Amino acid sequence: MEVGGLPVELWRVILAYLPLADLGRCCQVCRAWRELVLSLDKTRWRQLCLGCPERRHPNWPGRPHLEPPSWREALKQHALATRTWAQNGPERQSAACLLLFRRRKDRRVWHVGAGFDFETLRGALGAAGPYDRLLLHPGVYEEQAEVALKVPVELVGLGGLGEVALLVCVEQQCPTARLCNLVFMPPWFSTVVYKTSWGHVQLDNCNFEGAQLQVRGPGTCQARFCSFSKGSSVHLLSVALSLLDNCDFSGSDAASVTVEGSPVSEKNWACKYMAALARTFSPCGSNNGSPRRDNSTAGSCSDAAVEKERTSTGDWQRENGLGAAEQGTVIDDGWSDADDDGSREGGMSQREFALDYKIPCDNHGLSHLLKPCARDSSPNPPSVTPQLLTLQQELERDPDAQTFASSALGCLVRRCLFREGKGGVHVSNYGQARLEGNIFRRLNYAVRCIQNSLVMLRNEVCECRASGVFLRLSAHGLIAENDIHSNGEAGLDIRKGADPIVVCNSIHSGLRSGIVVLGNGKGSLRSNRIYNNREAGVYILFSGNPVVCGNHIFQGQAAGIAVNENGRGIITENVIKDNQWGGVDIRRGGDPILRHNFICHGNSDGIVVGERGRGLIEGNHVYCNKGCGVWVMSSSLPQLLGNYVTHNCMYGLAVFCRKDPEDVKARDGNWPARDADAEEDGREGRENLHEEGEMFAWESDLDSEDERHSARRSVSVALVEGNCVSFNGAVGLYVKTSEPLNVYANLVERNGGAGVAVLQSGQLTRLVANCVLANVGGGVTVEKDARAELRCNGIYENGERGVDFAGTGQVVENDVVGNCGHGIQVSGSGDVKLLRNRVQPALGCAIAVVGPAKALLTDNRLFQGHPRSKKNLLHLDPANESCVLRNNTISRHNSSCASVPPWILENPPPRPPASSPSGLSSSRLGISMTTRISATVESGCHSGSVFCSIL
């Protein structure tokens, strides 16, 4: 392109010599000239923006190495902002026809300094007229008494910043004033160097050293490109609106910015102009000037890596050493489910039996649960997890969050740097603050909010010695798109009734927890990325009750979410993965609602319900954890409903309590010596939950136990119902407890060990209406000295015995079909009643009573398996005289047996039933609609899962 016959490159060289006013005139010549002038953004416009001593880099002080999107636009915004103070100038009343010829008021310029118009600042202010300009020449100006600013003036320091110093205390008594390029230091009689209670003050490129700026509503303040060092601070009292833009705060002795009091209803003239400036920094706009780091820890863990799932079960099993399932799983205490009845014969396989002779049993009452477990396809864990919502999507869903995002009241702090001091921003007594695009670094704390409204957008909070953000006493607001990392305590600390909306933040790399909610704290925590924290990603305790929804909590060095010390909360639809300890850890009175979460790929157990843990655990996907899927420990009362517990390396669901003498200290809360360091850390953590100089009487904050129990339906024992426990590396349901346990309507399918193993049960364990299907080991195993009742279960196609019963109890109305070993074996010194069962083995006996066991067999129907099987359907030890047989029926194949099985299960159809079994009342089962399945463990804790760690 050529303009006026000259090449564009030559025109750019010529225009690079023009001042700002001439460039503006060139833009008005024609469209071609305008485009030519705009093309100088990286050259001439940059020189003009940085060349004036009144201006600093647009991204100072946080990121001066980053260029703005447009130097021309940055210069324009700076020019508009510097004129705000003069928008209140007097206007003459004149007729409309004379408006064009209105004469501008002349502004005089006064020079202050040795040898100039005035030698002292007080003398110059006394002689200046409205809107005059006072140019202060290099030097130090000190006044021994307070100076009153009675007319609007502009004070500008000449020379470089630091060459003009004021040791004064100025009280503004006029509508407006502007101070530029000055250094303020406190006089001998006051630390406050500037104060106003009703006018507007504009500060551009000023330094405050050990001084305080004080503004009281309806007064307002606009500070831009200022430095506050050596203990300097800004104190705003009941301000309706004030702006702090691109300021540097360092070395504070207390909070750098303090906002107190509710904004006054009375507003001065400057509020409407500053509101327009506030709207130029849209809360949902681009991230220009955003505090997100270039080389953050988040960058080392890319979103693609975060969202990646291990969808191949074979690869995952090989990666985690899960090959034992194919060889016979060995369980602790020397117990093994290996087959030893010698029932496999003549090269006949279970598959051959299943295809040709097994009684059909696929249409049982829990067949609908087989679909999520992919029974007819490759057994893969879930490959898709919920994605994080964007801030815009969250705002569209939440009107309250949208209201906070659009609000602009109180103090607006934007693009500032807070560093190397005690505190950043302190908001209290119903004050309001909005923090956007700031950096808080190496402070004691970044933001502390007490009984106020706060909006935090796109800030970086890092390397604080205590927690990054504190919220107290009903504080509320919006905390969104912040990068909170590498803090000494929690990234976000919510307590004492605070109820913020926390969305779309990255909270990571903390030396303690990511988010702590305690002391009746609330809050809505949604769509956050919480990762790589040394303690729990989200820690809820002391009656904390937040809503934790749709977050990704991963790569933590402890639990993903810990609910402790009577903590509560609604925890839904989160992705909790790759954590070192349990995905969710519930202990000591913790009572959350845990619903529809994805808890996966952890290095320990998926869900741990520890000492006195409670809670409703419903509809979660717990898979691919290196420990157990769900581990329930002593004195815990959870309700486990409709969860999918699959592809875990160890047990699917373990209810465990070992009464060993050496565990007495553990029962008292003193963990073994190997956890001494962890215990010490825990004590320090509890102490650090109290703020410096702040003691909380927690007893007055906590709800009483009666109130808590009345708020939630009564639960006296743990509930396990409607769960799918499949493809786990060891036993599906492992029980070793001295308390009653009822298990109702669960699908236990294709686990690497037995389906259900009851190794110790001092009181009655009930298994009702479950489907135990195709496990590598046996279906149900009840060991010596255990008490159990099996009722209306379907036990099908397991690799070894269907039921191996060595304890005391009864087996009533079960269907035991297609298992490779004996259908039902009673052994040892067991005492059992077998009533109205339907049994068809694949290769072994239907019912075998071995040794001196006592057994009553009544009304059982026994069906022959393979026609070539030589085993007796009913086998009794010849030396056993304590067995009683009544009305049992044996059905064998005819000699002309075809491949089609001659029998079907009807009246009733294959068990388990689709609804509660007829004749089984709630009183007989000891269960109700609210507490059907139960397990309490009141007397001690086990020695622990090899992966389970104490919080």
Secondary structure, DSSP 8 states (H G I E B T S, - for coil): -EETTEEHHHHHHHHTT--HHHHHHHHTT-HHHHHHHHTTIIIIIHHHHHHSTT---TTTTT-TTS--S-HHHHHHHHHHHHTGGGGG-------GGGGGG-------EEEESTTSSBSSHHHHHHH--TTEEEEE-SEEEE-SS-EEE-S-EEEEE-SSTTSEEEE--EEE-SSEEEEES-EE---TT-SEEEEESSSEEEEES-EEES-EEEEETT-EEEEES-EEETT-EEEEES-SEEEEES-EEES-SSEEEEEES---S---TTHHHHHHHHTTS-TTS--TT----TT-HHHHS-HHHHH-----HHHHHHHTTTTGGGT--B-STT-B----S----TT--HHHHHHHT-----S-TTGGGGTTTTTTS-------------HHHHHHH-HHHHHHHH---EEEEES-EEEEEEEEEEEETT-EEEEES-EEEEEEEEEEEESSEEEEES-EEE--SS-SEEEETT-EEEEES-EEES-SS-SEEEETT-EEEEES-EEE--SS-SEEEETT---EEES-EEES-SS-SEEE-TT---EEES-EEES-SS-SEEE-TT---EEES-EEES-SS-SEEE-TT---EEES-EEES-SS-SEEE-TT-EEEEES-EEES-SS-SEEE-TT-EEEEES-EEES-SS-SEEEE----GGGHHHHTT---GGGHHHHHHHHHHHHHTS-TT----HHHHS--HHHHHHHS---SS-EEES-EEES-SS-SEEEEESS-EEEES-EEES-SS-SEEEEEESS-EEEES-EEES-SS-SEEE-TT-EEEEES-EEES-SS-SEEE-SEEEEES-EEEEESS-SEEE-TT-EEEEES-EEEESSS-SEEE-TT-EEEEES-EEE--STT--S-SEEE-TT----EEES-EEE---TT--SS-S----SS-SSS-SSS-TT--HHHHT--SSS-S-B---S---S--SS----
